[in-house]
Amino acid sequence: MKEILYLIIYLSFVFSYSQKRIFELEKSTAIPFVEIYSDEGDLIDVTNEQGYINQNFEAKINSLSTRNVIFVHPFFEIKQISIEEYFNSKIINLKRNVIELKEVIISNKRGIKYLKLKGYFRSMQMNDNKPHYFNDGIVNYYISLKTGKIKSKVLYNRSFEDKSLKQLSGLYHFSIVGVPLFNDLLTHKNIINKYSFNKESDKSKRILFDNKTKGYLNTNNDNLELQLSINSKEDSKKMKLLGMESELDLYNISAIYDSNDKIDFDLTNLIFFKEIRGYNLRKNKKQKFSRIEATHEFFLLEKEYLEDIDDNKFNINYSFIFPSSYDSPFWVEIGNKLYQPYPTSLLNSIQLMKEIK
């Protein structure tokens, strides 16, 4: 009996450490929430809170025709390696983006009621790993400084759809592409109500929930970086509505603030926000689960305080915006140093979609 127990412990140890892990180049810091794509645009995996690649990843890439894998993270340079190089590597290293952000000018604060954040957003929805919807554009967020309520107004947008991909059924369509809503946990005031912190160094804090690592707060130069796993396979959220069965088992957020204070951060100093969500959905128990994943990003361009809001028509968050509406190619030059284009595989997938005009 003891021999069997020792064998189980040994195999568990070997199996857990056979997983590959992604680290920051020239550092021992693991990188959570790295998205991994095939060279055809399939989203294959997202690393966990400790930077580990999923145990089933190698089986997934063996089932695909991809020759390369692409690693994407908002804080690091995009990296593409061949399948051969991946299998011959014990660890994967990513190089951090070197970013010097210009100061954002803030207007007079007297008599103000609202904070306006103007920026570039982009939003991609994947159905069973294939890009299905894409939105990007310029958006204004109006944030009430009294209530914290947020309204959004899209100024320009592009809209793409791959109509060849099937939805759940002819009557049921699931879409969470479009303008994202800033998560409540982007402020220190709200995050401390749910999570605890463990100081690892002067530049890093580990975010804990029930003594389990859920993310990190790190200072880098004069900026603060937040990475947080809200839902994962271990604490998924199951829902039923109108005959639909869904499970949210992936919900990660990342943000960068124009501040290096781990306590004084909120939407007033937000300069970048990204979230990725993953759902398993089906209409009934006889139906196979469909996998829906969506990424949303916001890059700050301008910040302004207002006494009132001139706009009276606002957009619905997480709602596919169509048709396209723009006068000039707003996507060509984005004035935020954190912005980097999608990897070529995703750009090619978007070009294969039909733009809705």
C-alpha positions, 0 to 999 in steps of 0.5 A, a space after each residue: 500500500 505504501 509503495 502505491 502511495 509513493 508511486 502516486 506522489 512521485 507521478 504527481 510530482 513528475 507530471 506537475 513539473 513536466 508542464 512548460 512555463 513562461 518567464 520574463 527574459 533575464 528574470 525568474 519572474 513567471 508570466 501569467 495570462 499569456 495567450 498562445 495562438 496558432 499560425 492560423 489564428 486559433 487561440 490554443 491556450 492561456 497560461 495560468 496564474 503561475 505562468 504554466 501552459 495547460 497540460 493538454 497543450 501539446 495534444 492540442 497543437 499535435 491535432 492542428 496543422 500549425 507550424 508555429 505558436 505565437 505568444 501574446 501578452 500586453 506587457 511583452 513583445 509578441 514572440 513566434 517560435 516553431 513547433 520544433 523549437 517549442 518541443 525542444 525548449 524547457 521554458 519560454 522567455 518573453 522580452 518586456 516592452 520598453 515603454 516611456 509614456 508621455 504625460 496625459 494633460 488634465 484640464 481644470 478640475 473645478 466644478 467637475 462631475 465626470 471623468 472622460 477617458 478617450 481611447 482606442 478599443 479592440 474586441 475579438 470573439 473566438 468561436 471554437 478557437 476561430 475568430 468570429 467577430 471583430 470590433 475596433 474603434 475610438 470611444 469616449 467613456 464618461 465616468 460619474 465621480 459621484 456614483 462611479 457609473 460609466 457610460 460609453 459613446 463610440 465615435 468611430 468603429 470597424 465591424 467584421 464577421 465571419 458568417 461561415 462560422 455557426 452559432 449555437 442555433 438559428 435562434 440563439 446567438 451569443 455575442 460579447 464582442 464590442 465596447 468593454 465595461 471597466 471591471 469594478 476590480 480595477 480600483 484599489 478600493 474595490 479589490 481589497 474588499 474581495 482579495 488579500 495581499 502578500 508582499 513579495 518585494 518592494 516592487 511586487 504584491 501577490 493577490 490572494 483569495 482563500 490563500 490561492 494566488 489569483 494575480 499580482 500587483 507590480 511596479 515597473 518604472 513609474 507605472 503600476 501593473 495589475 494582473 488578476 484571475 477572477 474566474 478559472 476552471 477551479 472556480 468557474 461560474 455556472 449559469 442557466 438562462 432561457 434554456 441556455 447552459 453556460 460556464 464561465 471558466 476563464 476571466 482574466 484582467 490586466 491593467 496599467 496605471 500611470 502611478 507606482 502607488 500600490 494603494 492609490 490606483 483607480 480609473 483616474 490613472 488607468 492608461 491600459 485595460 485588457 480582459 479575456 473571457 472564456 465560456 462553455 455554452 450549449 442550448 440543451 444537454 443533447 448538444 455538444 458544448 461550444 467554446 466562446 472566448 473574447 478579448 477586449 482592450 482599451 488604450 488611453 489617448 486623452 483624459 479630461 474632467 467635465 462639468 457635464 456631458 454633451 452626448 445623449 446617446 450611448 452604446 451598450 457594452 459588450 454588444 456587436 457594433 455594426 455597420 462600420 462607421 469612420 471617415 479616416 483610418 483611425 487604426 493606422 496610428 494609435 497614440 498609446 505606446 502600449 499598443 502593438 498590432 495583433 500577430 500576423 495570424 490574427 490580422 490575416 483572420 480579420 482580413 478574411 472576414 467580411 466588413 459590415 458596411 
